[in-house]
């Protein structure tokens, strides 16, 4: 294990491309969070009151200005999340190679936009045209329909659009792939000094900008050419190809119960050897399950319903059902220690760790009890999170509780995280507490075993 597993895990954890992807997602958390807060507020100000009091009630009417503000915030955050991630990824990857990170961020952004479909087809509302004119307009050869109580012209096309399918959660995989590759082209050319060299007397800001010109031109033109080839031979833009051939298969694979259990098991296994399992597998949890959460969020914003959400398990599901107190459900371990432990040192550590454990900070438990390389706690440490994941997954798949679709701060206590993450589902909060209770039952026999081992010593 130490000969083969540990070096491999350490190598994965220090791989700069994976670190850049992880840090890219972490850096855009303020944008993700503010969009989620806007959706959550509208759940309580519009959606639930409409459900409880009926459409058109006075409360929702009074809250209309705030609801509109939340809509503006959503548009400025979730709908441009892919673009924000691209810039963040380009920055962090360039920085890891010690080249101009600002130029890397800008080049990645430009390359991603280069791959977008620039045209849009939509229905255009003809303001001021009475519905009674509909038949006469059709007779005149116009392709018009009734839409939202007005006359609309169908299939209007225009150039110069950036659609949400490209800039938002649906475009995250394109942003990741194109952003990563375009930044690496820029980085490699910078390292090989394929740059414009200015005299030393030129200010560094100007010199750095000129140095990035040739690498930037090459990187952006590469994707401009690839986009044209893609459109010419397939009729589809790169984003559409990536969604169909890469994004959907990967997200579909991630939704299997076996995939969820394996991922949670590996996180725990890395932690047992003192490696930060969450960070090592962040490219999977953030790169695959975060887009799933954001896609569910987009569906909710369009339909105000959880019925059509495509993904059962998202990034928030992990925290909601399988990380009470942190990795390994260590809040359950603390409770088990308070219930049955007779070891004075364990109880003292539990007392100190409990206030932090409530908010999912568990390093004092992992290294204080300790969990790392402790054979007594190996079995519950490895199985508790996967078991709780199965519980949360089954309840979600059975449509007893909705999927998690709102990003909540990871320090939110158990029960509340699931409640807010599912848009106010009380049952989801209950399931989260059921997971905690099951975890306590798993931990208790092993805490008792630790008691007996100390007595023998």
CORWO-V447395 format. One record per residue. N is the residue number from 0. RES is the residue in three letters. SS is DSSP state (~ for helix, > for strand, _ for the rest). PHI is phi as a letter, one per 30 degrees, with the letter a starting at -180 (* if undefined). NEAR is the number of other ideal C-beta (glycine too) atoms within 12 Angstrom. Layout:
n:N res:RES ss:SS phi:PHI near:NEAR
n:N res:RES ss:SS phi:PHI near:NEAR
This chain:
n:0 res:UNK ss:_ phi:* near:13
n:1 res:UNK ss:_ phi:d near:12
n:2 res:UNK ss:_ phi:d near:7
n:3 res:UNK ss:_ phi:c near:10
n:4 res:UNK ss:~ phi:d near:18
n:5 res:UNK ss:~ phi:d near:20
n:6 res:UNK ss:~ phi:d near:15
n:7 res:UNK ss:~ phi:d near:20
n:8 res:UNK ss:~ phi:d near:27
n:9 res:UNK ss:~ phi:d near:19
n:10 res:UNK ss:~ phi:d near:16
n:11 res:UNK ss:~ phi:d near:26
n:12 res:UNK ss:~ phi:d near:26
n:13 res:UNK ss:_ phi:c near:19
n:14 res:UNK ss:_ phi:d near:20
n:15 res:UNK ss:~ phi:d near:25
n:16 res:UNK ss:~ phi:d near:27
n:17 res:UNK ss:~ phi:d near:29
n:18 res:UNK ss:~ phi:d near:28
n:19 res:UNK ss:~ phi:d near:39
n:20 res:UNK ss:~ phi:d near:39
n:21 res:UNK ss:~ phi:e near:36
n:22 res:UNK ss:~ phi:d near:29
n:23 res:UNK ss:~ phi:d near:44
n:24 res:UNK ss:~ phi:d near:41
n:25 res:UNK ss:~ phi:d near:28
n:26 res:UNK ss:~ phi:d near:28
n:27 res:UNK ss:_ phi:c near:36
n:28 res:UNK ss:~ phi:e near:27
n:29 res:UNK ss:~ phi:e near:20
n:30 res:UNK ss:~ phi:d near:33
n:31 res:UNK ss:~ phi:d near:41
n:32 res:UNK ss:~ phi:d near:28
n:33 res:UNK ss:~ phi:d near:28
n:34 res:UNK ss:~ phi:d near:38
n:35 res:UNK ss:~ phi:d near:43
n:36 res:UNK ss:~ phi:d near:28
n:37 res:UNK ss:~ phi:d near:34
n:38 res:UNK ss:~ phi:d near:43
n:39 res:UNK ss:~ phi:d near:35
n:40 res:UNK ss:~ phi:d near:27
n:41 res:UNK ss:~ phi:d near:34
n:42 res:UNK ss:~ phi:d near:36
n:43 res:UNK ss:~ phi:d near:26
n:44 res:UNK ss:~ phi:c near:28
n:45 res:UNK ss:~ phi:b near:34
n:46 res:UNK ss:~ phi:d near:29
n:47 res:UNK ss:~ phi:d near:23
n:48 res:UNK ss:~ phi:e near:25
n:49 res:UNK ss:~ phi:d near:23
n:50 res:UNK ss:~ phi:d near:18
n:51 res:UNK ss:~ phi:d near:14
n:52 res:UNK ss:~ phi:c near:17
n:53 res:UNK ss:_ phi:j near:13
n:54 res:UNK ss:_ phi:d near:15
n:55 res:UNK ss:_ phi:i near:12
n:56 res:UNK ss:_ phi:d near:18
n:57 res:UNK ss:~ phi:d near:13
n:58 res:UNK ss:~ phi:d near:22
n:59 res:UNK ss:~ phi:d near:26
n:60 res:UNK ss:~ phi:d near:18
n:61 res:UNK ss:~ phi:d near:14
n:62 res:UNK ss:_ phi:d near:25
n:63 res:UNK ss:~ phi:e near:19
n:64 res:UNK ss:~ phi:d near:14
n:65 res:UNK ss:~ phi:d near:20
n:66 res:UNK ss:~ phi:e near:27
n:67 res:UNK ss:~ phi:d near:18
n:68 res:UNK ss:~ phi:d near:19
n:69 res:UNK ss:~ phi:d near:30
n:70 res:UNK ss:~ phi:d near:24
n:71 res:UNK ss:~ phi:d near:18
n:72 res:UNK ss:~ phi:d near:28
n:73 res:UNK ss:~ phi:e near:36
n:74 res:UNK ss:~ phi:d near:23
n:75 res:UNK ss:_ phi:d near:21
n:76 res:UNK ss:_ phi:b near:36
n:77 res:UNK ss:~ phi:d near:47
n:78 res:UNK ss:~ phi:d near:33
n:79 res:UNK ss:~ phi:c near:33
n:80 res:UNK ss:~ phi:d near:44
n:81 res:UNK ss:~ phi:d near:50
n:82 res:UNK ss:~ phi:d near:38
n:83 res:UNK ss:~ phi:d near:37
n:84 res:UNK ss:~ phi:d near:49
n:85 res:UNK ss:~ phi:e near:49
n:86 res:UNK ss:~ phi:d near:36
n:87 res:UNK ss:~ phi:d near:40
n:88 res:UNK ss:~ phi:d near:50
n:89 res:UNK ss:~ phi:e near:49
n:90 res:UNK ss:~ phi:d near:33
n:91 res:UNK ss:~ phi:d near:35
n:92 res:UNK ss:~ phi:d near:44
n:93 res:UNK ss:~ phi:d near:43
n:94 res:UNK ss:~ phi:d near:25
n:95 res:UNK ss:~ phi:d near:27
n:96 res:UNK ss:_ phi:c near:27
n:97 res:UNK ss:_ phi:h near:13
n:98 res:UNK ss:_ phi:c near:33
n:99 res:UNK ss:_ phi:e near:33
n:100 res:UNK ss:~ phi:d near:31
n:101 res:UNK ss:~ phi:d near:24
n:102 res:UNK ss:~ phi:d near:39
n:103 res:UNK ss:~ phi:d near:44
n:104 res:UNK ss:~ phi:d near:36
n:105 res:UNK ss:~ phi:d near:31
n:106 res:UNK ss:~ phi:d near:47
n:107 res:UNK ss:~ phi:d near:49
n:108 res:UNK ss:~ phi:e near:37
n:109 res:UNK ss:~ phi:d near:31
n:110 res:UNK ss:~ phi:d near:43
n:111 res:UNK ss:~ phi:d near:45
n:112 res:UNK ss:~ phi:d near:36
n:113 res:UNK ss:~ phi:e near:35
n:114 res:UNK ss:_ phi:d near:43
n:115 res:UNK ss:_ phi:d near:39
n:116 res:UNK ss:_ phi:d near:32
n:117 res:UNK ss:_ phi:c near:21
n:118 res:UNK ss:> phi:c near:18
n:119 res:UNK ss:> phi:b near:20
n:120 res:UNK ss:> phi:c near:16
n:121 res:UNK ss:> phi:a near:16
n:122 res:UNK ss:> phi:c near:20
n:123 res:UNK ss:> phi:c near:22
n:124 res:UNK ss:> phi:d near:20
n:125 res:UNK ss:_ phi:c near:24
n:126 res:UNK ss:_ phi:d near:13
n:127 res:UNK ss:_ phi:i near:9
n:128 res:UNK ss:_ phi:c near:21
n:129 res:UNK ss:_ phi:d near:15
n:130 res:UNK ss:~ phi:d near:20
n:131 res:UNK ss:~ phi:d near:11
n:132 res:UNK ss:~ phi:d near:18
n:133 res:UNK ss:~ phi:e near:23
n:134 res:UNK ss:~ phi:d near:15
n:135 res:UNK ss:~ phi:d near:15
n:136 res:UNK ss:~ phi:d near:22
n:137 res:UNK ss:~ phi:d near:16
n:138 res:UNK ss:~ phi:d near:10
n:139 res:UNK ss:_ phi:d near:12
n:140 res:UNK ss:_ phi:j near:9
n:141 res:UNK ss:_ phi:d near:21
n:142 res:UNK ss:_ phi:d near:19
n:143 res:UNK ss:> phi:c near:27
n:144 res:UNK ss:> phi:b near:23
n:145 res:UNK ss:> phi:d near:22
n:146 res:UNK ss:> phi:b near:19
n:147 res:UNK ss:_ phi:h near:12
n:148 res:UNK ss:_ phi:i near:13
n:149 res:UNK ss:> phi:b near:21
n:150 res:UNK ss:> phi:d near:28
n:151 res:UNK ss:> phi:b near:24
n:152 res:UNK ss:> phi:c near:26
n:153 res:UNK ss:> phi:d near:20
n:154 res:UNK ss:> phi:h near:16
n:155 res:UNK ss:> phi:d near:20
n:156 res:UNK ss:> phi:c near:17
n:157 res:UNK ss:> phi:a near:15
n:158 res:UNK ss:> phi:c near:12
n:159 res:UNK ss:_ phi:j near:12
n:160 res:UNK ss:_ phi:c near:19
n:161 res:UNK ss:_ phi:c near:26
n:162 res:UNK ss:_ phi:d near:27
n:163 res:UNK ss:~ phi:d near:29
n:164 res:UNK ss:~ phi:d near:27
n:165 res:UNK ss:~ phi:c near:37
n:166 res:UNK ss:~ phi:c near:35
n:167 res:UNK ss:_ phi:c near:39
n:168 res:UNK ss:~ phi:d near:50
n:169 res:UNK ss:~ phi:d near:35
n:170 res:UNK ss:~ phi:c near:42
n:171 res:UNK ss:~ phi:d near:50
n:172 res:UNK ss:~ phi:d near:41
n:173 res:UNK ss:~ phi:d near:48
n:174 res:UNK ss:~ phi:d near:48
n:175 res:UNK ss:~ phi:d near:41
n:176 res:UNK ss:~ phi:d near:35
n:177 res:UNK ss:~ phi:d near:45
n:178 res:UNK ss:~ phi:d near:49
n:179 res:UNK ss:~ phi:d near:38
n:180 res:UNK ss:~ phi:d near:31
n:181 res:UNK ss:~ phi:d near:47
n:182 res:UNK ss:~ phi:d near:52
n:183 res:UNK ss:~ phi:d near:32
n:184 res:UNK ss:~ phi:d near:36
n:185 res:UNK ss:~ phi:e near:46
n:186 res:UNK ss:~ phi:d near:38
n:187 res:UNK ss:~ phi:d near:24
n:188 res:UNK ss:~ phi:d near:32
n:189 res:UNK ss:~ phi:d near:32
n:190 res:UNK ss:~ phi:d near:18
n:191 res:UNK ss:_ phi:d near:14
n:192 res:UNK ss:_ phi:i near:13
n:193 res:UNK ss:_ phi:d near:21
n:194 res:UNK ss:_ phi:b near:27
n:195 res:UNK ss:_ phi:c near:21
n:196 res:UNK ss:_ phi:c near:14
n:197 res:UNK ss:_ phi:c near:17
n:198 res:UNK ss:_ phi:e near:10
n:199 res:UNK ss:_ phi:d near:9
n:200 res:UNK ss:_ phi:d near:8
n:201 res:UNK ss:_ phi:d near:15
n:202 res:UNK ss:_ phi:e near:12
n:203 res:UNK ss:~ phi:e near:13
n:204 res:UNK ss:~ phi:d near:14
n:205 res:UNK ss:~ phi:d near:16
n:206 res:UNK ss:~ phi:d near:20
n:207 res:UNK ss:~ phi:d near:26
n:208 res:UNK ss:~ phi:d near:22
n:209 res:UNK ss:~ phi:d near:22
n:210 res:UNK ss:~ phi:d near:28
n:211 res:UNK ss:~ phi:d near:37
n:212 res:UNK ss:~ phi:d near:26
n:213 res:UNK ss:~ phi:d near:25
n:214 res:UNK ss:~ phi:e near:39
n:215 res:UNK ss:~ phi:d near:40
n:216 res:UNK ss:~ phi:d near:25
n:217 res:UNK ss:~ phi:d near:26
n:218 res:UNK ss:~ phi:d near:40
n:219 res:UNK ss:~ phi:d near:34
n:220 res:UNK ss:~ phi:d near:21
n:221 res:UNK ss:~ phi:e near:29
n:222 res:UNK ss:~ phi:d near:38
n:223 res:UNK ss:~ phi:d near:26
n:224 res:UNK ss:~ phi:d near:18
n:225 res:UNK ss:~ phi:d near:29
n:226 res:UNK ss:~ phi:d near:33
n:227 res:UNK ss:~ phi:d near:18
n:228 res:UNK ss:~ phi:d near:18
n:229 res:UNK ss:~ phi:d near:27
n:230 res:UNK ss:~ phi:d near:23
n:231 res:UNK ss:~ phi:d near:12
n:232 res:UNK ss:~ phi:c near:12
n:233 res:UNK ss:~ phi:c near:17
n:234 res:UNK ss:_ phi:i near:11
n:235 res:UNK ss:_ phi:b near:20
n:236 res:UNK ss:_ phi:d near:33
n:237 res:UNK ss:~ phi:e near:39
n:238 res:UNK ss:~ phi:e near:40
n:239 res:UNK ss:~ phi:d near:27
n:240 res:UNK ss:~ phi:d near:26
n:241 res:UNK ss:~ phi:d near:37
n:242 res:UNK ss:~ phi:d near:31
n:243 res:UNK ss:~ phi:d near:21
n:244 res:UNK ss:~ phi:c near:19
n:245 res:UNK ss:~ phi:b near:24
n:246 res:UNK ss:~ phi:d near:34
n:247 res:UNK ss:~ phi:d near:23
n:248 res:UNK ss:~ phi:d near:16
n:249 res:UNK ss:~ phi:d near:27
n:250 res:UNK ss:~ phi:d near:35
n:251 res:UNK ss:~ phi:d near:20
n:252 res:UNK ss:~ phi:d near:22
n:253 res:UNK ss:~ phi:d near:36
n:254 res:UNK ss:_ phi:d near:29
n:255 res:UNK ss:_ phi:d near:20
n:256 res:UNK ss:~ phi:d near:24
n:257 res:UNK ss:~ phi:d near:17
n:258 res:UNK ss:~ phi:d near:27
n:259 res:UNK ss:~ phi:d near:40
n:260 res:UNK ss:~ phi:d near:28
n:261 res:UNK ss:~ phi:d near:22
n:262 res:UNK ss:~ phi:d near:36
n:263 res:UNK ss:~ phi:d near:44
n:264 res:UNK ss:~ phi:d near:30
n:265 res:UNK ss:~ phi:d near:29
n:266 res:UNK ss:~ phi:e near:38
n:267 res:UNK ss:~ phi:d near:42
n:268 res:UNK ss:~ phi:d near:31
n:269 res:UNK ss:~ phi:d near:33
n:270 res:UNK ss:~ phi:d near:41
n:271 res:UNK ss:~ phi:e near:34
n:272 res:UNK ss:_ phi:c near:30
n:273 res:UNK ss:_ phi:i near:22
n:274 res:UNK ss:_ phi:c near:29
n:275 res:UNK ss:_ phi:d near:28
n:276 res:UNK ss:~ phi:e near:36
n:277 res:UNK ss:~ phi:d near:35
n:278 res:UNK ss:~ phi:d near:28
n:279 res:UNK ss:~ phi:d near:34
n:280 res:UNK ss:_ phi:c near:35
n:281 res:UNK ss:~ phi:e near:31
n:282 res:UNK ss:~ phi:e near:31
n:283 res:UNK ss:~ phi:d near:33
n:284 res:UNK ss:~ phi:d near:39
n:285 res:UNK ss:~ phi:d near:39
n:286 res:UNK ss:~ phi:d near:37
n:287 res:UNK ss:~ phi:c near:37
n:288 res:UNK ss:~ phi:d near:42
n:289 res:UNK ss:~ phi:d near:45
n:290 res:UNK ss:~ phi:e near:42
n:291 res:UNK ss:~ phi:d near:43
n:292 res:UNK ss:~ phi:d near:47
n:293 res:UNK ss:~ phi:d near:53
n:294 res:UNK ss:~ phi:d near:39
n:295 res:UNK ss:~ phi:d near:44
n:296 res:UNK ss:~ phi:d near:49
n:297 res:UNK ss:~ phi:d near:36
n:298 res:UNK ss:~ phi:d near:29
n:299 res:UNK ss:~ phi:d near:40
n:300 res:UNK ss:~ phi:d near:37
n:301 res:UNK ss:~ phi:d near:21
n:302 res:UNK ss:~ phi:c near:16
n:303 res:UNK ss:_ phi:h near:24
n:304 res:UNK ss:_ phi:b near:19
n:305 res:UNK ss:_ phi:c near:33
n:306 res:UNK ss:_ phi:d near:13
n:307 res:UNK ss:_ phi:c near:19
n:308 res:UNK ss:_ phi:d near:35
n:309 res:UNK ss:_ phi:d near:29
n:310 res:UNK ss:_ phi:c near:41
n:311 res:UNK ss:_ phi:d near:36
n:312 res:UNK ss:_ phi:c near:44
n:313 res:UNK ss:_ phi:b near:46
n:314 res:UNK ss:~ phi:e near:47
n:315 res:UNK ss:~ phi:d near:46
n:316 res:UNK ss:~ phi:d near:52
n:317 res:UNK ss:~ phi:d near:49
n:318 res:UNK ss:~ phi:d near:46
n:319 res:UNK ss:~ phi:d near:51
n:320 res:UNK ss:~ phi:c near:47
n:321 res:UNK ss:~ phi:b near:49
n:322 res:UNK ss:_ phi:b near:47
n:323 res:UNK ss:_ phi:d near:48
n:324 res:UNK ss:_ phi:i near:46
n:325 res:UNK ss:_ phi:j near:42
n:326 res:UNK ss:_ phi:e near:47
n:327 res:UNK ss:_ phi:i near:50
n:328 res:UNK ss:_ phi:h near:51
n:329 res:UNK ss:~ phi:d near:47
n:330 res:UNK ss:~ phi:d near:43
n:331 res:UNK ss:~ phi:d near:45
n:332 res:UNK ss:~ phi:d near:48
n:333 res:UNK ss:~ phi:d near:45
n:334 res:UNK ss:~ phi:d near:32
n:335 res:UNK ss:~ phi:d near:39
n:336 res:UNK ss:~ phi:d near:38
n:337 res:UNK ss:~ phi:d near:25
n:338 res:UNK ss:~ phi:d near:22
n:339 res:UNK ss:~ phi:b near:25
n:340 res:UNK ss:_ phi:d near:31
n:341 res:UNK ss:_ phi:c near:19
n:342 res:UNK ss:_ phi:d near:25
n:343 res:UNK ss:~ phi:d near:13
n:344 res:UNK ss:~ phi:d near:18
n:345 res:UNK ss:~ phi:d near:36
n:346 res:UNK ss:~ phi:d near:24
n:347 res:UNK ss:~ phi:d near:18
n:348 res:UNK ss:~ phi:d near:29
n:349 res:UNK ss:~ phi:d near:34
n:350 res:UNK ss:~ phi:d near:20
n:351 res:UNK ss:~ phi:d near:20
n:352 res:UNK ss:~ phi:d near:34
n:353 res:UNK ss:~ phi:e near:27
n:354 res:UNK ss:~ phi:e near:18
n:355 res:UNK ss:~ phi:d near:25
n:356 res:UNK ss:~ phi:d near:38
n:357 res:UNK ss:_ phi:e near:24
n:358 res:UNK ss:_ phi:c near:24
n:359 res:UNK ss:_ phi:i near:34
n:360 res:UNK ss:_ phi:c near:24
n:361 res:UNK ss:_ phi:b near:41
n:362 res:UNK ss:~ phi:e near:26
n:363 res:UNK ss:~ phi:e near:26
n:364 res:UNK ss:~ phi:d near:39
n:365 res:UNK ss:~ phi:d near:36
n:366 res:UNK ss:~ phi:c near:19
n:367 res:UNK ss:~ phi:c near:27
n:368 res:UNK ss:_ phi:d near:37
n:369 res:UNK ss:_ phi:c near:29
n:370 res:UNK ss:_ phi:c near:42
n:371 res:UNK ss:_ phi:e near:27
n:372 res:UNK ss:_ phi:h near:20
n:373 res:UNK ss:_ phi:c near:29
n:374 res:UNK ss:~ phi:d near:17
n:375 res:UNK ss:~ phi:d near:27
n:376 res:UNK ss:~ phi:c near:36
n:377 res:UNK ss:~ phi:e near:24
n:378 res:UNK ss:~ phi:d near:22
n:379 res:UNK ss:~ phi:d near:37
n:380 res:UNK ss:~ phi:d near:42
n:381 res:UNK ss:~ phi:d near:31
n:382 res:UNK ss:~ phi:c near:28
n:383 res:UNK ss:~ phi:d near:46
n:384 res:UNK ss:~ phi:d near:50
n:385 res:UNK ss:~ phi:e near:38
n:386 res:UNK ss:~ phi:d near:36
n:387 res:UNK ss:~ phi:d near:47
n:388 res:UNK ss:~ phi:d near:43
n:389 res:UNK ss:~ phi:d near:29
n:390 res:UNK ss:~ phi:d near:39
n:391 res:UNK ss:~ phi:d near:52
n:392 res:UNK ss:~ phi:d near:37
n:393 res:UNK ss:~ phi:d near:24
n:394 res:UNK ss:~ phi:d near:32
n:395 res:UNK ss:~ phi:d near:38
n:396 res:UNK ss:~ phi:d near:23
n:397 res:UNK ss:_ phi:d near:15
n:398 res:UNK ss:_ phi:i near:17
n:399 res:UNK ss:_ phi:d near:22
n:400 res:UNK ss:_ phi:b near:36
n:401 res:UNK ss:_ phi:d near:40
n:402 res:UNK ss:_ phi:d near:44
n:403 res:UNK ss:_ phi:d near:48
n:404 res:UNK ss:_ phi:b near:51
n:405 res:UNK ss:_ phi:c near:49
n:406 res:UNK ss:_ phi:d near:46
n:407 res:UNK ss:_ phi:c near:41
n:408 res:UNK ss:_ phi:e near:23
n:409 res:UNK ss:_ phi:d near:29
n:410 res:UNK ss:_ phi:d near:20
n:411 res:UNK ss:_ phi:d near:29
n:412 res:UNK ss:_ phi:d near:31
n:413 res:UNK ss:_ phi:e near:44
n:414 res:UNK ss:_ phi:j near:30
n:415 res:UNK ss:~ phi:d near:28
n:416 res:UNK ss:~ phi:e near:41
n:417 res:UNK ss:~ phi:d near:46
n:418 res:UNK ss:~ phi:d near:31
n:419 res:UNK ss:~ phi:d near:34
n:420 res:UNK ss:~ phi:d near:45
n:421 res:UNK ss:_ phi:c near:44
n:422 res:UNK ss:_ phi:i near:40
n:423 res:UNK ss:_ phi:j near:31
n:424 res:UNK ss:_ phi:d near:31
n:425 res:UNK ss:~ phi:d near:20
n:426 res:UNK ss:~ phi:d near:24
n:427 res:UNK ss:~ phi:d near:39
n:428 res:UNK ss:~ phi:d near:33
n:429 res:UNK ss:~ phi:d near:25
n:430 res:UNK ss:~ phi:d near:39
n:431 res:UNK ss:~ phi:d near:47
n:432 res:UNK ss:~ phi:d near:31
n:433 res:UNK ss:~ phi:d near:30
n:434 res:UNK ss:~ phi:e near:44
n:435 res:UNK ss:~ phi:d near:41
n:436 res:UNK ss:~ phi:d near:27
n:437 res:UNK ss:~ phi:d near:31
n:438 res:UNK ss:~ phi:d near:41
n:439 res:UNK ss:~ phi:d near:33
n:440 res:UNK ss:~ phi:d near:26
n:441 res:UNK ss:~ phi:d near:30
n:442 res:UNK ss:~ phi:d near:45
n:443 res:UNK ss:~ phi:e near:26
n:444 res:UNK ss:~ phi:d near:20
n:445 res:UNK ss:~ phi:d near:35
n:446 res:UNK ss:~ phi:d near:34
n:447 res:UNK ss:~ phi:d near:23
n:448 res:UNK ss:~ phi:d near:25
n:449 res:UNK ss:~ phi:d near:33
n:450 res:UNK ss:~ phi:d near:25
n:451 res:UNK ss:~ phi:d near:17
n:452 res:UNK ss:~ phi:d near:19
n:453 res:UNK ss:~ phi:d near:17
n:454 res:UNK ss:~ phi:d near:11
n:455 res:UNK ss:~ phi:d near:8
n:456 res:UNK ss:_ phi:d near:8
